[in-house]
Amino acid sequence: MSKYGISPPDDWLYLSKPMEFTVVQATEDSTVEQREPSEAEKLQKESKKQELDRQFSTYQETYEKVKQAVEHATDPMEPLNALMLRAINNVDLGTINEVQTMILGISQDFISNSKNTNDSRVWSPYLEINRKYLEYITQLFRLHLSLCDRQKLDSAKIMILDTSEKIADCVISIDSKNIDILLMFWKEVADMAIGDSREIFNKIIQFYRKSANSAFKLGIEANEYWLDEIFRQLGWLGERLISRVGIEEKPLMRDHHYFNEYDQLFEALLTAGYEFNKTPTSYPLIYFDFVDVIFLQLLSVAKKTGGQRLKENIFSCLYIYSSFAETAILKGNNSRGAALATLRLKESYDKLRSEGLEENAKDAIALLVLIGVIASRHKDKLQRVEFFTSGRIDQEVLDVLVSSPFQDKIKHALKEAYLKQDADWSFVIEMGKRLKTNFGFMFDWTTGELYPKDDPRRS
């Protein structure tokens, strides 16, 4: 505890019962005469205050006793720390592996046995002890990794990181709210590995992917706070990676066993997209931020170098939005989620146009057509959304299509959507009127009426 720290009772009282610190309570209208409390109310208030004072006094007494008891206590991790430092200096991989096994066992036992110490309604010297322990153990890991760097001992670094990943598994299954400590540790290590160690960077991205998969399996809503943190960190690392080392131009001859850092990161982005499509009622705001960060980096590189791979990856980012919007409309009846995806796709289309990447901009406009026709077909079950002027997804898409210079692409995309039965006839007519075309169908775009059977325009 001397290493991990003890939360004093007054800290606990301030955080868990802030109203007890309120001396004067302001009223909305100081001119209103305040009612004098009754004797019964006064007695009740005084009794409550005395009970809190007695409770706080007991807590304070316990705190002082524990504080004295641990003042000269030894840290059970200290011998392992000393052994680990010596083993790294001596490049003793066998001992390093044994120490990591022991640290893992101690950590798993500690976290498991302390899982019920987070009830903030009652003060305890063990309150939030798991969090304090994880902060302490990651500090040890940082020390060990630093020494490994000096010894150029990447194999030992892998062992330490593997230990951290197994501890993360334990935290997720028992006390997931503290996983952010390990996520931040991984972020720091991955950042230092950029341009220095592909193996370590890739391994940490794999850790993030595994943790994200756990959150998806446990349920997005209940674990959204740390799932979002994963995507924030992946986006940050992705921006750092691409801006610092770029995107490697790979040989035409494919090697399915070769994954560079960018490959690993982009695979994490795609995998998360598949998972969100399985939960079409979600609102993947932070995940879409992650996609947008990578998309912007791809645009920056594509302007300078081009290349088929970059175009494919840009399209993949666009498709993440359109596929989620489609799923949210068809399966989830998720108007806000679908509208968010549509908005992000529209913004991406605008960015592609402004950067002169017309081929990808045409891909984006075709995907917007598909969203528009699906939203129109299901408009009766979709709610209005506040961040669209019209409140409707199909109308927002129509506004974009009318002002687009890629009319041939739009006509082709709409015709294809109708033939695949994604679009209903009313949307085709409305779009025809606004775009002043019948898309090659047999109707008059000015009136929306079908050509008569004997109309020469049918020939």
LINURDA-V105767 format. One record per pair of residues at least 4 apart in sequence whose C-alpha atoms are under 8 Angstrom apart, sorted by the first residue. I is the first residue (numbers start at 1). J is the second residue. If there is no record, write none. Layout:
{{I	J} {I	J}}
//
This chain:
{{1	5} {1	6} {1	70} {2	6} {2	67} {2	70} {2	71} {2	73} {2	75} {3	75} {3	136} {4	129} {4	132} {4	133} {4	135} {4	136} {5	132} {6	67} {6	125} {6	126} {6	127} {6	129} {7	11} {7	12} {7	125} {7	127} {8	12} {8	60} {8	63} {8	125} {9	13} {9	56} {9	59} {9	60} {9	63} {9	123} {10	14} {11	15} {12	16} {12	17} {12	120} {12	123} {13	17} {13	18} {14	18} {14	20} {14	21} {16	120} {16	121} {17	21} {18	22} {26	30} {37	41} {37	42} {38	42} {39	43} {40	44} {41	45} {42	46} {43	47} {44	48} {45	49} {46	50} {47	51} {48	52} {49	53} {50	54} {51	55} {52	56} {53	57} {54	58} {55	59} {56	60} {57	61} {58	62} {59	63} {59	123} {59	124} {60	64} {61	65} {62	66} {62	125} {63	67} {63	125} {64	68} {65	69} {66	70} {66	125} {67	71} {68	72} {69	73} {74	78} {76	80} {77	81} {78	82} {79	83} {80	84} {80	99} {80	103} {81	85} {81	140} {82	86} {83	87} {83	99} {84	88} {84	95} {84	96} {84	99} {84	144} {85	89} {85	144} {85	147} {86	90} {87	91} {87	92} {87	93} {87	95} {87	96} {88	92} {88	93} {88	96} {88	144} {88	147} {88	148} {88	151} {88	153} {88	156} {89	147} {89	151} {91	151} {91	153} {92	96} {93	97} {93	156} {94	98} {95	99} {96	100} {96	156} {96	159} {97	101} {97	156} {97	159} {98	102} {99	103} {100	104} {100	159} {100	160} {100	163} {101	105} {101	163} {102	106} {103	107} {103	163} {104	108} {104	163} {104	166} {104	167} {105	109} {106	110} {107	111} {107	167} {108	112} {108	167} {108	170} {109	113} {110	114} {110	130} {111	115} {111	130} {111	170} {111	171} {111	174} {112	170} {112	174} {114	126} {114	129} {114	130} {115	130} {115	174} {115	175} {117	124} {117	126} {117	127} {117	128} {117	129} {117	130} {118	127} {118	128} {118	129} {119	127} {120	127} {123	127} {128	132} {129	133} {130	134} {130	178} {131	135} {131	178} {131	181} {132	136} {133	137} {134	138} {134	181} {134	182} {135	139} {135	181} {136	140} {137	141} {138	142} {138	181} {138	182} {138	185} {139	143} {140	144} {141	145} {141	160} {142	146} {143	147} {144	148} {145	149} {145	157} {145	160} {146	150} {147	151} {148	152} {148	153} {148	154} {148	156} {148	157} {149	153} {149	154} {153	157} {154	158} {155	159} {156	160} {157	161} {158	162} {158	200} {159	163} {160	164} {161	165} {161	204} {162	166} {163	167} {164	168} {164	182} {165	169} {165	207} {166	170} {167	171} {168	172} {168	179} {168	182} {169	173} {169	211} {170	174} {170	175} {171	175} {171	176} {171	178} {171	179} {172	176} {172	177} {172	179} {172	214} {175	179} {177	226} {178	182} {179	183} {179	226} {180	184} {180	226} {180	229} {181	185} {182	186} {183	187} {183	208} {183	229} {183	230} {184	188} {184	233} {185	189} {186	190} {186	204} {187	191} {187	233} {187	237} {188	192} {189	193} {189	201} {190	194} {190	200} {190	201} {190	204} {190	237} {191	201} {191	237} {191	240} {192	196} {193	197} {193	198} {193	200} {193	201} {194	198} {194	201} {194	241} {194	244} {194	245} {195	244} {195	245} {197	201} {198	202} {198	260} {198	261} {199	203} {200	204} {201	205} {201	261} {202	206} {202	260} {202	261} {202	264} {202	265} {203	207} {204	208} {205	209} {205	234} {205	264} {205	265} {205	268} {206	210} {206	264} {206	268} {207	211} {208	212} {208	230} {209	213} {209	268} {210	214} {211	215} {212	216} {212	227} {212	230} {212	272} {213	217} {214	218} {215	219} {215	220} {215	223} {215	224} {215	227} {216	220} {216	275} {218	222} {218	223} {219	223} {220	224} {220	227} {220	282} {221	282} {223	227} {224	228} {225	229} {226	230} {227	231} {228	232} {228	286} {228	287} {229	233} {230	234} {231	235} {231	286} {231	287} {231	290} {232	236} {232	286} {232	287} {232	289} {232	290} {233	237} {234	238} {234	265} {234	290} {235	239} {235	289} {235	290} {235	291} {235	293} {235	294} {236	240} {237	241} {238	242} {238	262} {238	265} {238	293} {238	294} {239	243} {239	293} {239	294} {239	297} {240	244} {241	245} {241	246} {241	261} {241	262} {242	246} {242	247} {242	262} {242	297} {243	297} {246	301} {247	262} {247	301} {248	262} {259	263} {259	264} {260	264} {261	265} {262	266} {263	267} {264	268} {265	269} {266	270} {267	271} {268	272} {269	273} {269	290} {269	291} {270	274} {270	316} {270	320} {271	275} {272	276} {273	277} {273	320} {273	324} {274	278} {275	279} {276	280} {276	282} {276	284} {276	324} {277	323} {277	324} {277	327} {277	328} {279	332} {280	324} {280	327} {280	328} {280	331} {280	332} {280	334} {280	337} {281	328} {281	332} {281	333} {281	334} {281	337} {282	334} {282	337} {283	336} {283	337} {283	340} {284	288} {284	337} {285	289} {285	340} {286	290} {287	291} {288	292} {288	321} {288	341} {288	344} {289	293} {290	294} {291	295} {291	317} {292	296} {292	317} {293	297} {294	298} {295	299} {295	314} {295	317} {296	300} {297	301} {298	302} {298	310} {298	313} {298	314} {299	303} {299	314} {299	352} {299	355} {300	304} {301	305} {301	306} {302	306} {302	307} {302	310} {302	311} {303	355} {303	357} {306	310} {306	311} {307	311} {308	312} {309	313} {310	314} {311	315} {311	360} {312	316} {313	317} {314	318} {314	360} {315	319} {315	360} {315	363} {315	364} {316	320} {317	321} {318	322} {318	345} {318	348} {318	364} {318	367} {319	323} {319	367} {320	324} {321	325} {321	341} {321	342} {321	344} {321	345} {322	326} {322	341} {322	342} {322	345} {322	367} {322	368} {322	371} {323	327} {324	328} {324	338} {324	341} {325	329} {325	337} {325	338} {325	339} {325	341} {325	342} {325	371} {326	330} {326	338} {326	371} {326	374} {327	331} {327	332} {328	332} {328	333} {328	334} {328	335} {328	337} {328	338} {329	333} {329	334} {329	335} {329	338} {329	374} {329	375} {329	378} {329	382} {330	374} {330	378} {333	381} {333	382} {334	338} {334	382} {335	339} {335	382} {335	383} {335	384} {335	385} {336	340} {336	385} {337	341} {338	342} {339	343} {339	385} {339	393} {340	344} {341	345} {342	346} {342	368} {342	371} {342	393} {343	347} {344	348} {345	349} {345	364} {345	368} {346	350} {346	364} {346	368} {346	400} {347	351} {348	352} {348	364} {349	353} {349	361} {349	364} {349	365} {350	354} {350	361} {351	355} {352	356} {352	357} {352	358} {352	360} {352	361} {353	357} {353	358} {353	361} {357	361} {358	362} {359	363} {360	364} {361	365} {362	366} {362	406} {362	409} {363	367} {364	368} {365	369} {365	401} {365	406} {365	409} {365	410} {366	370} {366	409} {366	410} {366	413} {367	371} {368	372} {368	397} {369	373} {369	397} {369	401} {369	410} {369	413} {369	414} {370	374} {370	413} {370	414} {370	417} {370	422} {371	375} {371	394} {371	397} {372	376} {372	393} {372	394} {372	395} {372	397} {372	398} {373	377} {373	394} {373	414} {373	417} {373	422} {373	423} {373	424} {373	427} {374	378} {374	422} {374	423} {375	379} {375	382} {375	393} {375	394} {376	393} {376	394} {376	423} {376	424} {376	427} {377	422} {377	423} {377	424} {377	427} {378	382} {379	383} {379	392} {379	394} {383	392} {384	391} {384	392} {385	391} {385	392} {386	391} {387	391} {388	392} {388	393} {388	396} {389	396} {390	395} {390	396} {391	396} {392	396} {393	397} {394	398} {395	399} {396	400} {397	401} {398	402} {398	431} {399	403} {400	404} {401	407} {401	410} {402	434} {402	435} {406	410} {407	411} {408	412} {409	413} {410	414} {411	415} {411	439} {412	416} {412	439} {413	417} {414	418} {414	423} {414	428} {414	439} {415	419} {415	439} {416	420} {417	421} {417	422} {417	423} {418	422} {418	423} {418	424} {418	425} {418	428} {423	427} {423	428} {424	428} {425	429} {426	430} {427	431} {428	432} {429	433} {429	438} {429	445} {429	448} {430	434} {430	448} {431	435} {432	436} {432	437} {432	438} {432	439} {432	445} {432	448} {433	437} {433	438} {433	445} {433	446} {433	447} {433	448} {436	445} {436	446} {437	445} {438	442} {438	443} {438	444} {438	445} {442	450} {442	451} {442	457} {442	458} {443	448} {443	449} {443	450} {443	451} {444	448} {444	449} {444	450} {444	451} {445	449} {451	455} {451	457} {451	458} {453	458} {454	458}}
//
